[in-house]
Amino acid sequence: QVQLTESGGDLVQSGGSLRLSCATSGNFFGIYAMVWFRQAGGKQRELVAGITTNGDTTYADFVKGRFTISRDNAKNTVYLQMNDLKPEDTAVYYCNAGLEVNGPEHYAYWGQGTRVTVSA
């Protein structure tokens, strides 16, 4: 089982930036597609961005042009650079790993997440 540790969440003003990190355990990071999700209060968890082992990226429409996902295979870590944050980006952000980028229903294990709060 891959251990996932998200960090970097904070309170930030609208228009600000944050970089989230997700550190993983084990020696299999290089074969996993990595995905960031988020869950706002009272809402379902949703896919934010994904990156394959080849570096191909996928973004939800609501973050395109503002968020960038990247990975450092040497550090077993995936990042989410979030720019021009909006109050609607407020949520707990989670990462996950799998053989391909999938929706949240495909993942059985979740870390604690990291909370992002964007004030107006």
Biopython code that builds the backbone (N, CA, C, O; Angstrom):
import numpy as np
from Bio.PDB.StructureBuilder import StructureBuilder

atoms = [
    (1, "GLN", "N", (0.844, -1.187, 0.000)),
    (1, "GLN", "CA", (0.000, 0.000, 0.000)),
    (1, "GLN", "C", (0.885, 1.245, 0.000)),
    (1, "GLN", "O", (1.806, 1.347, 0.810)),
    (2, "VAL", "N", (0.621, 2.172, -0.880)),
    (2, "VAL", "CA", (1.398, 3.396, -0.960)),
    (2, "VAL", "C", (0.936, 4.359, 0.127)),
    (2, "VAL", "O", (-0.262, 4.600, 0.281)),
    (3, "GLN", "N", (1.866, 4.899, 0.866)),
    (3, "GLN", "CA", (1.555, 5.921, 1.857)),
    (3, "GLN", "C", (1.624, 7.290, 1.188)),
    (3, "GLN", "O", (2.556, 7.587, 0.441)),
    (4, "LEU", "N", (0.631, 8.104, 1.466)),
    (4, "LEU", "CA", (0.515, 9.415, 0.837)),
    (4, "LEU", "C", (0.483, 10.486, 1.914)),
    (4, "LEU", "O", (-0.305, 10.400, 2.855)),
    (5, "THR", "N", (1.320, 11.476, 1.782)),
    (5, "THR", "CA", (1.362, 12.561, 2.760)),
    (5, "THR", "C", (1.301, 13.889, 2.024)),
    (5, "THR", "O", (2.259, 14.300, 1.369)),
    (6, "GLU", "N", (0.163, 14.548, 2.144)),
    (6, "GLU", "CA", (-0.025, 15.837, 1.501)),
    (6, "GLU", "C", (0.378, 16.965, 2.450)),
    (6, "GLU", "O", (0.228, 16.857, 3.667)),
    (7, "SER", "N", (0.888, 18.036, 1.872)),
    (7, "SER", "CA", (1.265, 19.199, 2.681)),
    (7, "SER", "C", (1.226, 20.449, 1.815)),
    (7, "SER", "O", (1.109, 20.379, 0.591)),
    (8, "GLY", "N", (1.328, 21.587, 2.478)),
    (8, "GLY", "CA", (1.399, 22.862, 1.775)),
    (8, "GLY", "C", (0.138, 23.690, 1.806)),
    (8, "GLY", "O", (0.140, 24.838, 1.362)),
    (9, "GLY", "N", (-0.946, 23.126, 2.324)),
    (9, "GLY", "CA", (-2.180, 23.890, 2.400)),
    (9, "GLY", "C", (-2.060, 25.035, 3.399)),
    (9, "GLY", "O", (-1.291, 24.964, 4.358)),
    (10, "ASP", "N", (-2.832, 26.088, 3.156)),
    (10, "ASP", "CA", (-2.745, 27.267, 4.018)),
    (10, "ASP", "C", (-3.930, 28.165, 3.738)),
    (10, "ASP", "O", (-4.748, 27.895, 2.858)),
    (11, "LEU", "N", (-4.005, 29.231, 4.502)),
    (11, "LEU", "CA", (-4.973, 30.299, 4.258)),
    (11, "LEU", "C", (-4.291, 31.335, 3.374)),
    (11, "LEU", "O", (-3.195, 31.798, 3.688)),
    (12, "VAL", "N", (-4.932, 31.696, 2.278)),
    (12, "VAL", "CA", (-4.343, 32.636, 1.346)),
    (12, "VAL", "C", (-5.444, 33.550, 0.809)),
    (12, "VAL", "O", (-6.611, 33.162, 0.742)),
    (13, "GLN", "N", (-5.066, 34.737, 0.436)),
    (13, "GLN", "CA", (-6.039, 35.672, -0.124)),
    (13, "GLN", "C", (-6.319, 35.347, -1.592)),
    (13, "GLN", "O", (-5.492, 34.750, -2.282)),
    (14, "SER", "N", (-7.474, 35.743, -2.038)),
    (14, "SER", "CA", (-7.834, 35.570, -3.442)),
    (14, "SER", "C", (-6.762, 36.201, -4.333)),
    (14, "SER", "O", (-6.294, 37.311, -4.079)),
    (15, "GLY", "N", (-6.385, 35.466, -5.382)),
    (15, "GLY", "CA", (-5.315, 35.916, -6.255)),
    (15, "GLY", "C", (-3.945, 35.420, -5.862)),
    (15, "GLY", "O", (-2.987, 35.578, -6.619)),
    (16, "GLY", "N", (-3.834, 34.824, -4.693)),
    (16, "GLY", "CA", (-2.558, 34.338, -4.213)),
    (16, "GLY", "C", (-2.182, 32.987, -4.788)),
    (16, "GLY", "O", (-2.885, 32.431, -5.632)),
    (17, "SER", "N", (-1.052, 32.470, -4.312)),
    (17, "SER", "CA", (-0.512, 31.205, -4.814)),
    (17, "SER", "C", (-0.117, 30.295, -3.670)),
    (17, "SER", "O", (0.216, 30.751, -2.577)),
    (18, "LEU", "N", (-0.161, 29.019, -3.938)),
    (18, "LEU", "CA", (0.319, 27.984, -3.022)),
    (18, "LEU", "C", (0.911, 26.853, -3.841)),
    (18, "LEU", "O", (0.539, 26.639, -4.995)),
    (19, "ARG", "N", (1.827, 26.142, -3.234)),
    (19, "ARG", "CA", (2.314, 24.914, -3.840)),
    (19, "ARG", "C", (2.089, 23.758, -2.877)),
    (19, "ARG", "O", (2.607, 23.745, -1.760)),
    (20, "LEU", "N", (1.319, 22.806, -3.327)),
    (20, "LEU", "CA", (1.067, 21.608, -2.534)),
    (20, "LEU", "C", (2.066, 20.524, -2.910)),
    (20, "LEU", "O", (2.516, 20.428, -4.052)),
    (21, "SER", "N", (2.394, 19.721, -1.924)),
    (21, "SER", "CA", (3.291, 18.590, -2.140)),
    (21, "SER", "C", (2.618, 17.316, -1.672)),
    (21, "SER", "O", (1.805, 17.328, -0.747)),
    (22, "CYS", "N", (2.964, 16.230, -2.315)),
    (22, "CYS", "CA", (2.481, 14.912, -1.903)),
    (22, "CYS", "C", (3.656, 13.960, -1.964)),
    (22, "CYS", "O", (4.137, 13.600, -3.038)),
    (23, "ALA", "N", (4.102, 13.565, -0.797)),
    (23, "ALA", "CA", (5.204, 12.616, -0.708)),
    (23, "ALA", "C", (4.652, 11.206, -0.595)),
    (23, "ALA", "O", (3.679, 10.961, 0.118)),
    (24, "THR", "N", (5.279, 10.293, -1.300)),
    (24, "THR", "CA", (4.815, 8.905, -1.272)),
    (24, "THR", "C", (5.915, 7.997, -0.749)),
    (24, "THR", "O", (7.101, 8.312, -0.846)),
    (25, "SER", "N", (5.508, 6.884, -0.202)),
    (25, "SER", "CA", (6.455, 5.897, 0.301)),
    (25, "SER", "C", (6.647, 4.813, -0.742)),
    (25, "SER", "O", (5.930, 4.759, -1.741)),
    (26, "GLY", "N", (7.611, 3.963, -0.503)),
    (26, "GLY", "CA", (7.789, 2.823, -1.380)),
    (26, "GLY", "C", (8.658, 3.124, -2.582)),
    (26, "GLY", "O", (9.111, 4.252, -2.775)),
    (27, "ASN", "N", (8.880, 2.117, -3.372)),
    (27, "ASN", "CA", (9.791, 2.225, -4.506)),
    (27, "ASN", "C", (9.072, 2.164, -5.842)),
    (27, "ASN", "O", (9.690, 1.872, -6.866)),
    (28, "PHE", "N", (7.774, 2.437, -5.845)),
    (28, "PHE", "CA", (6.996, 2.253, -7.067)),
    (28, "PHE", "C", (6.483, 3.565, -7.650)),
    (28, "PHE", "O", (5.655, 3.567, -8.561)),
    (29, "PHE", "N", (6.974, 4.666, -7.127)),
    (29, "PHE", "CA", (6.471, 5.963, -7.581)),
    (29, "PHE", "C", (6.618, 6.113, -9.085)),
    (29, "PHE", "O", (5.739, 6.671, -9.742)),
    (30, "GLY", "N", (7.709, 5.624, -9.630)),
    (30, "GLY", "CA", (7.987, 5.810, -11.049)),
    (30, "GLY", "C", (7.015, 5.126, -11.979)),
    (30, "GLY", "O", (6.972, 5.458, -13.164)),
    (31, "ILE", "N", (6.222, 4.170, -11.483)),
    (31, "ILE", "CA", (5.280, 3.483, -12.364)),
    (31, "ILE", "C", (3.843, 3.947, -12.134)),
    (31, "ILE", "O", (2.915, 3.442, -12.765)),
    (32, "TYR", "N", (3.663, 4.915, -11.221)),
    (32, "TYR", "CA", (2.316, 5.374, -10.899)),
    (32, "TYR", "C", (1.979, 6.689, -11.590)),
    (32, "TYR", "O", (2.795, 7.608, -11.648)),
    (33, "ALA", "N", (0.774, 6.755, -12.103)),
    (33, "ALA", "CA", (0.204, 8.054, -12.441)),
    (33, "ALA", "C", (-0.227, 8.704, -11.133)),
    (33, "ALA", "O", (-0.726, 8.021, -10.238)),
    (34, "MET", "N", (-0.044, 9.985, -11.016)),
    (34, "MET", "CA", (-0.383, 10.699, -9.785)),
    (34, "MET", "C", (-1.499, 11.686, -10.069)),
    (34, "MET", "O", (-1.550, 12.313, -11.128)),
    (35, "VAL", "N", (-2.371, 11.805, -9.117)),
    (35, "VAL", "CA", (-3.566, 12.621, -9.319)),
    (35, "VAL", "C", (-3.826, 13.463, -8.077)),
    (35, "VAL", "O", (-3.660, 12.991, -6.953)),
    (36, "TRP", "N", (-4.229, 14.695, -8.281)),
    (36, "TRP", "CA", (-4.708, 15.566, -7.211)),
    (36, "TRP", "C", (-6.230, 15.662, -7.310)),
    (36, "TRP", "O", (-6.800, 15.825, -8.388)),
    (37, "PHE", "N", (-6.861, 15.556, -6.142)),
    (37, "PHE", "CA", (-8.300, 15.725, -6.015)),
    (37, "PHE", "C", (-8.558, 16.811, -4.976)),
    (37, "PHE", "O", (-7.652, 17.230, -4.255)),
    (38, "ARG", "N", (-9.794, 17.252, -4.914)),
    (38, "ARG", "CA", (-10.184, 18.145, -3.837)),
    (38, "ARG", "C", (-11.627, 17.867, -3.443)),
    (38, "ARG", "O", (-12.435, 17.359, -4.221)),
    (39, "GLN", "N", (-11.905, 18.222, -2.209)),
    (39, "GLN", "CA", (-13.262, 18.056, -1.694)),
    (39, "GLN", "C", (-13.617, 19.255, -0.841)),
    (39, "GLN", "O", (-13.027, 19.486, 0.214)),
    (40, "ALA", "N", (-14.584, 20.007, -1.310)),
    (40, "ALA", "CA", (-15.088, 21.145, -0.554)),
    (40, "ALA", "C", (-16.211, 20.666, 0.356)),
    (40, "ALA", "O", (-16.793, 19.606, 0.129)),
    (41, "GLY", "N", (-16.509, 21.441, 1.375)),
    (41, "GLY", "CA", (-17.528, 21.051, 2.335)),
    (41, "GLY", "C", (-18.858, 20.765, 1.672)),
    (41, "GLY", "O", (-19.373, 21.591, 0.919)),
    (42, "GLY", "N", (-19.427, 19.574, 1.954)),
    (42, "GLY", "CA", (-20.726, 19.218, 1.433)),
    (42, "GLY", "C", (-20.744, 18.816, -0.023)),
    (42, "GLY", "O", (-21.809, 18.591, -0.598)),
    (43, "LYS", "N", (-19.565, 18.723, -0.625)),
    (43, "LYS", "CA", (-19.507, 18.370, -2.047)),
    (43, "LYS", "C", (-18.730, 17.075, -2.245)),
    (43, "LYS", "O", (-17.999, 16.633, -1.359)),
    (44, "GLN", "N", (-18.896, 16.487, -3.397)),
    (44, "GLN", "CA", (-18.166, 15.267, -3.714)),
    (44, "GLN", "C", (-16.712, 15.587, -4.060)),
    (44, "GLN", "O", (-16.380, 16.686, -4.503)),
    (45, "ARG", "N", (-15.875, 14.601, -3.843)),
    (45, "ARG", "CA", (-14.481, 14.743, -4.208)),
    (45, "ARG", "C", (-14.377, 14.814, -5.723)),
    (45, "ARG", "O", (-15.068, 14.082, -6.432)),
    (46, "GLU", "N", (-13.513, 15.698, -6.222)),
    (46, "GLU", "CA", (-13.398, 15.874, -7.665)),
    (46, "GLU", "C", (-11.942, 15.899, -8.106)),
    (46, "GLU", "O", (-11.053, 16.318, -7.364)),
    (47, "LEU", "N", (-11.726, 15.448, -9.306)),
    (47, "LEU", "CA", (-10.373, 15.433, -9.866)),
    (47, "LEU", "C", (-9.957, 16.848, -10.207)),
    (47, "LEU", "O", (-10.728, 17.609, -10.791)),
    (48, "VAL", "N", (-8.741, 17.196, -9.842)),
    (48, "VAL", "CA", (-8.192, 18.514, -10.139)),
    (48, "VAL", "C", (-7.168, 18.425, -11.270)),
    (48, "VAL", "O", (-7.243, 19.172, -12.245)),
    (49, "ALA", "N", (-6.216, 17.509, -11.132)),
    (49, "ALA", "CA", (-5.151, 17.380, -12.130)),
    (49, "ALA", "C", (-4.505, 16.016, -11.985)),
    (49, "ALA", "O", (-4.484, 15.437, -10.899)),
    (50, "GLY", "N", (-3.976, 15.507, -13.094)),
    (50, "GLY", "CA", (-3.289, 14.231, -13.065)),
    (50, "GLY", "C", (-2.056, 14.290, -13.948)),
    (50, "GLY", "O", (-1.980, 15.090, -14.880)),
    (51, "ILE", "N", (-1.091, 13.432, -13.644)),
    (51, "ILE", "CA", (0.131, 13.365, -14.438)),
    (51, "ILE", "C", (0.545, 11.914, -14.566)),
    (51, "ILE", "O", (0.601, 11.186, -13.574)),
    (52, "THR", "N", (0.834, 11.494, -15.782)),
    (52, "THR", "CA", (1.225, 10.114, -16.018)),
    (52, "THR", "C", (2.724, 9.941, -15.803)),
    (52, "THR", "O", (3.442, 10.904, -15.533)),
    (53, "THR", "N", (3.180, 8.709, -15.926)),
    (53, "THR", "CA", (4.606, 8.451, -15.791)),
    (53, "THR", "C", (5.392, 9.108, -16.913)),
    (53, "THR", "O", (6.579, 9.395, -16.752)),
    (54, "ASN", "N", (4.748, 9.349, -18.042)),
    (54, "ASN", "CA", (5.407, 10.020, -19.165)),
    (54, "ASN", "C", (5.390, 11.535, -19.049)),
    (54, "ASN", "O", (5.980, 12.240, -19.867)),
    (55, "GLY", "N", (4.713, 12.021, -18.032)),
    (55, "GLY", "CA", (4.626, 13.467, -17.854)),
    (55, "GLY", "C", (3.437, 14.106, -18.541)),
    (55, "GLY", "O", (3.302, 15.330, -18.527)),
    (56, "ASP", "N", (2.568, 13.298, -19.147)),
    (56, "ASP", "CA", (1.347, 13.848, -19.736)),
    (56, "ASP", "C", (0.430, 14.311, -18.621)),
    (56, "ASP", "O", (0.271, 13.630, -17.607)),
    (57, "THR", "N", (-0.169, 15.467, -18.816)),
    (57, "THR", "CA", (-0.990, 16.060, -17.762)),
    (57, "THR", "C", (-2.443, 16.216, -18.187)),
    (57, "THR", "O", (-2.761, 16.352, -19.369)),
    (58, "THR", "N", (-3.304, 16.191, -17.191)),
    (58, "THR", "CA", (-4.744, 16.392, -17.371)),
    (58, "THR", "C", (-5.206, 17.377, -16.315)),
    (58, "THR", "O", (-4.785, 17.301, -15.160)),
    (59, "TYR", "N", (-6.070, 18.300, -16.705)),
    (59, "TYR", "CA", (-6.579, 19.294, -15.763)),
    (59, "TYR", "C", (-8.093, 19.399, -15.871)),
    (59, "TYR", "O", (-8.666, 19.288, -16.955)),
    (60, "ALA", "N", (-8.722, 19.615, -14.734)),
    (60, "ALA", "CA", (-10.128, 19.969, -14.740)),
    (60, "ALA", "C", (-10.270, 21.358, -15.351)),
    (60, "ALA", "O", (-9.386, 22.201, -15.208)),
    (61, "ASP", "N", (-11.368, 21.586, -16.022)),
    (61, "ASP", "CA", (-11.562, 22.872, -16.694)),
    (61, "ASP", "C", (-11.466, 24.046, -15.727)),
    (61, "ASP", "O", (-11.015, 25.131, -16.096)),
    (62, "PHE", "N", (-11.893, 23.822, -14.488)),
    (62, "PHE", "CA", (-11.947, 24.944, -13.552)),
    (62, "PHE", "C", (-10.573, 25.360, -13.025)),
    (62, "PHE", "O", (-10.469, 26.352, -12.305)),
    (63, "VAL", "N", (-9.510, 24.613, -13.375)),
    (63, "VAL", "CA", (-8.164, 25.014, -12.943)),
    (63, "VAL", "C", (-7.214, 25.239, -14.105)),
    (63, "VAL", "O", (-6.073, 25.653, -13.898)),
    (64, "LYS", "N", (-7.658, 24.976, -15.305)),
    (64, "LYS", "CA", (-6.777, 25.135, -16.469)),
    (64, "LYS", "C", (-6.255, 26.566, -16.552)),
    (64, "LYS", "O", (-7.001, 27.538, -16.434)),
    (65, "GLY", "N", (-4.951, 26.652, -16.760)),
    (65, "GLY", "CA", (-4.313, 27.958, -16.852)),
    (65, "GLY", "C", (-3.915, 28.548, -15.514)),
    (65, "GLY", "O", (-3.203, 29.551, -15.465)),
    (66, "ARG", "N", (-4.363, 27.940, -14.430)),
    (66, "ARG", "CA", (-4.029, 28.453, -13.094)),
    (66, "ARG", "C", (-3.188, 27.463, -12.291)),
    (66, "ARG", "O", (-2.299, 27.875, -11.546)),
    (67, "PHE", "N", (-3.451, 26.187, -12.431)),
    (67, "PHE", "CA", (-2.762, 25.157, -11.656)),
    (67, "PHE", "C", (-1.817, 24.376, -12.574)),
    (67, "PHE", "O", (-2.086, 24.195, -13.762)),
    (68, "THR", "N", (-0.721, 23.926, -12.000)),
    (68, "THR", "CA", (0.236, 23.098, -12.724)),
    (68, "THR", "C", (0.640, 21.915, -11.859)),
    (68, "THR", "O", (1.080, 22.086, -10.722)),
    (69, "ILE", "N", (0.491, 20.729, -12.398)),
    (69, "ILE", "CA", (0.929, 19.518, -11.698)),
    (69, "ILE", "C", (2.295, 19.116, -12.233)),
    (69, "ILE", "O", (2.562, 19.223, -13.430)),
    (70, "SER", "N", (3.153, 18.656, -11.339)),
    (70, "SER", "CA", (4.468, 18.192, -11.746)),
    (70, "SER", "C", (4.894, 17.077, -10.805)),
    (70, "SER", "O", (4.300, 16.883, -9.744)),
    (71, "ARG", "N", (5.916, 16.354, -11.201)),
    (71, "ARG", "CA", (6.391, 15.253, -10.375)),
    (71, "ARG", "C", (7.901, 15.208, -10.380)),
    (71, "ARG", "O", (8.549, 15.559, -11.365)),
    (72, "ASP", "N", (8.444, 14.773, -9.271)),
    (72, "ASP", "CA", (9.883, 14.572, -9.132)),
    (72, "ASP", "C", (10.080, 13.119, -8.745)),
    (72, "ASP", "O", (9.922, 12.754, -7.580)),
    (73, "ASN", "N", (10.421, 12.301, -9.708)),
    (73, "ASN", "CA", (10.541, 10.870, -9.448)),
    (73, "ASN", "C", (11.687, 10.560, -8.487)),
    (73, "ASN", "O", (11.630, 9.570, -7.758)),
    (74, "ALA", "N", (12.707, 11.379, -8.479)),
    (74, "ALA", "CA", (13.824, 11.157, -7.574)),
    (74, "ALA", "C", (13.417, 11.358, -6.117)),
    (74, "ALA", "O", (13.994, 10.757, -5.210)),
    (75, "LYS", "N", (12.417, 12.210, -5.908)),
    (75, "LYS", "CA", (11.962, 12.495, -4.543)),
    (75, "LYS", "C", (10.646, 11.804, -4.215)),
    (75, "LYS", "O", (10.104, 11.989, -3.125)),
    (76, "ASN", "N", (10.123, 11.004, -5.152)),
    (76, "ASN", "CA", (8.832, 10.334, -4.927)),
    (76, "ASN", "C", (7.756, 11.331, -4.521)),
    (76, "ASN", "O", (6.955, 11.067, -3.625)),
    (77, "THR", "N", (7.748, 12.458, -5.180)),
    (77, "THR", "CA", (6.851, 13.538, -4.773)),
    (77, "THR", "C", (6.158, 14.135, -5.993)),
    (77, "THR", "O", (6.756, 14.291, -7.057)),
    (78, "VAL", "N", (4.885, 14.463, -5.811)),
    (78, "VAL", "CA", (4.130, 15.168, -6.828)),
    (78, "VAL", "C", (3.723, 16.516, -6.254)),
    (78, "VAL", "O", (3.461, 16.638, -5.058)),
    (79, "TYR", "N", (3.671, 17.520, -7.109)),
    (79, "TYR", "CA", (3.380, 18.879, -6.675)),
    (79, "TYR", "C", (2.150, 19.418, -7.400)),
    (79, "TYR", "O", (1.787, 18.957, -8.482)),
    (80, "LEU", "N", (1.537, 20.383, -6.784)),
    (80, "LEU", "CA", (0.465, 21.122, -7.437)),
    (80, "LEU", "C", (0.703, 22.606, -7.177)),
    (80, "LEU", "O", (0.480, 23.102, -6.073)),
    (81, "GLN", "N", (1.156, 23.297, -8.204)),
    (81, "GLN", "CA", (1.344, 24.743, -8.107)),
    (81, "GLN", "C", (0.016, 25.403, -8.431)),
    (81, "GLN", "O", (-0.548, 25.203, -9.506)),
    (82, "MET", "N", (-0.470, 26.185, -7.493)),
    (82, "MET", "CA", (-1.779, 26.811, -7.652)),
    (82, "MET", "C", (-1.610, 28.321, -7.665)),
    (82, "MET", "O", (-1.178, 28.911, -6.675)),
    (83, "ASN", "N", (-1.945, 28.931, -8.762)),
    (83, "ASN", "CA", (-1.845, 30.383, -8.911)),
    (83, "ASN", "C", (-3.228, 30.980, -9.103)),
    (83, "ASN", "O", (-4.183, 30.284, -9.450)),
    (84, "ASP", "N", (-3.315, 32.277, -8.870)),
    (84, "ASP", "CA", (-4.583, 32.993, -9.050)),
    (84, "ASP", "C", (-5.722, 32.267, -8.333)),
    (84, "ASP", "O", (-6.774, 32.005, -8.915)),
    (85, "LEU", "N", (-5.495, 31.956, -7.087)),
    (85, "LEU", "CA", (-6.490, 31.214, -6.325)),
    (85, "LEU", "C", (-7.764, 32.015, -6.118)),
    (85, "LEU", "O", (-7.737, 33.237, -5.974)),
    (86, "LYS", "N", (-8.859, 31.312, -6.107)),
    (86, "LYS", "CA", (-10.187, 31.910, -5.947)),
    (86, "LYS", "C", (-10.864, 31.305, -4.722)),
    (86, "LYS", "O", (-10.518, 30.197, -4.312)),
    (87, "PRO", "N", (-11.810, 32.006, -4.141)),
    (87, "PRO", "CA", (-12.506, 31.442, -2.975)),
    (87, "PRO", "C", (-13.126, 30.074, -3.261)),
    (87, "PRO", "O", (-13.216, 29.240, -2.360)),
    (88, "GLU", "N", (-13.544, 29.837, -4.476)),
    (88, "GLU", "CA", (-14.132, 28.536, -4.821)),
    (88, "GLU", "C", (-13.105, 27.410, -4.877)),
    (88, "GLU", "O", (-13.476, 26.245, -5.019)),
    (89, "ASP", "N", (-11.827, 27.740, -4.768)),
    (89, "ASP", "CA", (-10.789, 26.709, -4.679)),
    (89, "ASP", "C", (-10.638, 26.187, -3.249)),
    (89, "ASP", "O", (-9.895, 25.235, -3.008)),
    (90, "THR", "N", (-11.325, 26.796, -2.327)),
    (90, "THR", "CA", (-11.269, 26.354, -0.937)),
    (90, "THR", "C", (-11.744, 24.916, -0.824)),
    (90, "THR", "O", (-12.857, 24.588, -1.235)),
    (91, "ALA", "N", (-10.900, 24.060, -0.266)),
    (91, "ALA", "CA", (-11.215, 22.632, -0.174)),
    (91, "ALA", "C", (-10.066, 21.931, 0.543)),
    (91, "ALA", "O", (-9.017, 22.521, 0.800)),
    (92, "VAL", "N", (-10.288, 20.675, 0.853)),
    (92, "VAL", "CA", (-9.196, 19.801, 1.271)),
    (92, "VAL", "C", (-8.687, 19.104, 0.011)),
    (92, "VAL", "O", (-9.457, 18.525, -0.755)),
    (93, "TYR", "N", (-7.386, 19.176, -0.179)),
    (93, "TYR", "CA", (-6.771, 18.617, -1.374)),
    (93, "TYR", "C", (-6.078, 17.303, -1.023)),
    (93, "TYR", "O", (-5.369, 17.196, -0.022)),
    (94, "TYR", "N", (-6.303, 16.319, -1.871)),
    (94, "TYR", "CA", (-5.744, 14.980, -1.681)),
    (94, "TYR", "C", (-4.977, 14.569, -2.930)),
    (94, "TYR", "O", (-5.296, 14.991, -4.042)),
    (95, "CYS", "N", (-3.972, 13.746, -2.727)),
    (95, "CYS", "CA", (-3.323, 13.136, -3.879)),
    (95, "CYS", "C", (-3.587, 11.638, -3.842)),
    (95, "CYS", "O", (-3.991, 11.083, -2.820)),
    (96, "ASN", "N", (-3.350, 11.002, -4.979)),
    (96, "ASN", "CA", (-3.454, 9.558, -5.028)),
    (96, "ASN", "C", (-2.620, 9.015, -6.168)),
    (96, "ASN", "O", (-2.173, 9.757, -7.043)),
    (97, "ALA", "N", (-2.418, 7.709, -6.144)),
    (97, "ALA", "CA", (-1.537, 7.052, -7.098)),
    (97, "ALA", "C", (-2.226, 5.851, -7.699)),
    (97, "ALA", "O", (-2.968, 5.148, -7.014)),
    (98, "GLY", "N", (-1.989, 5.613, -8.961)),
    (98, "GLY", "CA", (-2.552, 4.453, -9.633)),
    (98, "GLY", "C", (-1.862, 4.235, -10.963)),
    (98, "GLY", "O", (-0.987, 5.002, -11.365)),
    (99, "LEU", "N", (-2.268, 3.185, -11.631)),
    (99, "LEU", "CA", (-1.613, 2.872, -12.897)),
    (99, "LEU", "C", (-2.028, 3.843, -13.998)),
    (99, "LEU", "O", (-1.345, 3.956, -15.015)),
    (100, "GLU", "N", (-3.138, 4.539, -13.801)),
    (100, "GLU", "CA", (-3.538, 5.578, -14.740)),
    (100, "GLU", "C", (-4.335, 6.643, -13.997)),
    (100, "GLU", "O", (-4.735, 6.438, -12.851)),
    (101, "VAL", "N", (-4.561, 7.759, -14.640)),
    (101, "VAL", "CA", (-5.339, 8.843, -14.036)),
    (101, "VAL", "C", (-6.821, 8.464, -14.088)),
    (101, "VAL", "O", (-7.371, 8.192, -15.155)),
    (102, "ASN", "N", (-7.454, 8.454, -12.909)),
    (102, "ASN", "CA", (-8.849, 8.038, -12.833)),
    (102, "ASN", "C", (-9.626, 8.937, -11.900)),
    (102, "ASN", "O", (-9.052, 9.741, -11.166)),
    (103, "GLY", "N", (-10.934, 8.794, -11.935)),
    (103, "GLY", "CA", (-11.768, 9.535, -11.018)),
    (103, "GLY", "C", (-11.641, 8.996, -9.606)),
    (103, "GLY", "O", (-11.087, 7.916, -9.403)),
    (104, "PRO", "N", (-12.146, 9.734, -8.631)),
    (104, "PRO", "CA", (-11.942, 9.366, -7.229)),
    (104, "PRO", "C", (-12.523, 8.022, -6.839)),
    (104, "PRO", "O", (-12.056, 7.411, -5.878)),
    (105, "GLU", "N", (-13.526, 7.543, -7.555)),
    (105, "GLU", "CA", (-14.157, 6.271, -7.216)),
    (105, "GLU", "C", (-13.225, 5.079, -7.434)),
    (105, "GLU", "O", (-13.520, 3.971, -6.985)),
    (106, "HIS", "N", (-12.111, 5.300, -8.114)),
    (106, "HIS", "CA", (-11.177, 4.220, -8.409)),
    (106, "HIS", "C", (-10.120, 4.030, -7.325)),
    (106, "HIS", "O", (-9.282, 3.135, -7.440)),
    (107, "TYR", "N", (-10.138, 4.837, -6.293)),
    (107, "TYR", "CA", (-9.097, 4.763, -5.277)),
    (107, "TYR", "C", (-9.711, 4.382, -3.940)),
    (107, "TYR", "O", (-10.684, 4.990, -3.494)),
    (108, "ALA", "N", (-9.135, 3.373, -3.307)),
    (108, "ALA", "CA", (-9.691, 2.878, -2.048)),
    (108, "ALA", "C", (-9.037, 3.529, -0.836)),
    (108, "ALA", "O", (-9.664, 3.644, 0.217)),
    (109, "TYR", "N", (-7.804, 3.950, -0.969)),
    (109, "TYR", "CA", (-7.067, 4.487, 0.167)),
    (109, "TYR", "C", (-6.816, 5.970, -0.047)),
    (109, "TYR", "O", (-6.486, 6.403, -1.151)),
    (110, "TRP", "N", (-6.976, 6.751, 1.029)),
    (110, "TRP", "CA", (-6.760, 8.194, 0.967)),
    (110, "TRP", "C", (-5.914, 8.647, 2.142)),
    (110, "TRP", "O", (-6.012, 8.109, 3.245)),
    (111, "GLY", "N", (-5.084, 9.640, 1.887)),
    (111, "GLY", "CA", (-4.331, 10.257, 2.969)),
    (111, "GLY", "C", (-5.187, 11.258, 3.720)),
    (111, "GLY", "O", (-6.404, 11.312, 3.542)),
    (112, "GLN", "N", (-4.538, 12.051, 4.563)),
    (112, "GLN", "CA", (-5.263, 13.027, 5.378)),
    (112, "GLN", "C", (-5.648, 14.275, 4.606)),
    (112, "GLN", "O", (-6.557, 15.003, 5.003)),
    (113, "GLY", "N", (-4.964, 14.517, 3.518)),
    (113, "GLY", "CA", (-5.247, 15.726, 2.749)),
    (113, "GLY", "C", (-4.602, 16.948, 3.372)),
    (113, "GLY", "O", (-4.075, 16.899, 4.483)),
    (114, "THR", "N", (-4.654, 18.035, 2.639)),
    (114, "THR", "CA", (-4.146, 19.308, 3.138)),
    (114, "THR", "C", (-5.179, 20.386, 2.792)),
    (114, "THR", "O", (-5.690, 20.454, 1.673)),
    (115, "ARG", "N", (-5.462, 21.212, 3.779)),
    (115, "ARG", "CA", (-6.563, 22.169, 3.627)),
    (115, "ARG", "C", (-6.082, 23.459, 3.010)),
    (115, "ARG", "O", (-5.088, 24.043, 3.440)),
    (116, "VAL", "N", (-6.807, 23.895, 1.991)),
    (116, "VAL", "CA", (-6.564, 25.184, 1.339)),
    (116, "VAL", "C", (-7.787, 26.069, 1.558)),
    (116, "VAL", "O", (-8.914, 25.685, 1.243)),
    (117, "THR", "N", (-7.549, 27.234, 2.093)),
    (117, "THR", "CA", (-8.630, 28.186, 2.308)),
    (117, "THR", "C", (-8.267, 29.484, 1.606)),
    (117, "THR", "O", (-7.211, 30.065, 1.852)),
    (118, "VAL", "N", (-9.152, 29.926, 0.734)),
    (118, "VAL", "CA", (-8.916, 31.151, -0.019)),
    (118, "VAL", "C", (-9.945, 32.187, 0.415)),
    (118, "VAL", "O", (-11.149, 31.993, 0.244)),
    (119, "SER", "N", (-9.469, 33.265, 0.964)),
    (119, "SER", "CA", (-10.367, 34.330, 1.426)),
    (119, "SER", "C", (-10.602, 35.329, 0.305)),
    (119, "SER", "O", (-9.743, 35.574, -0.542)),
    (120, "ALA", "N", (-11.796, 35.893, 0.338)),
    (120, "ALA", "CA", (-12.160, 36.858, -0.725)),
    (120, "ALA", "C", (-11.435, 38.180, -0.542)),
    (120, "ALA", "O", (-11.619, 39.101, -1.338)),
]
sb = StructureBuilder()
sb.init_structure("model")
sb.init_model(0)
sb.init_chain("A")
sb.init_seg("    ")
for serial, (resi, resn, name, xyz) in enumerate(atoms, 1):
    if name == "N":
        sb.init_residue(resn, " ", resi, " ")
    sb.init_atom(name, np.array(xyz, "f"), 0.0, 1.0, " ", f" {name:<3s}", serial, name[0])
structure = sb.get_structure()
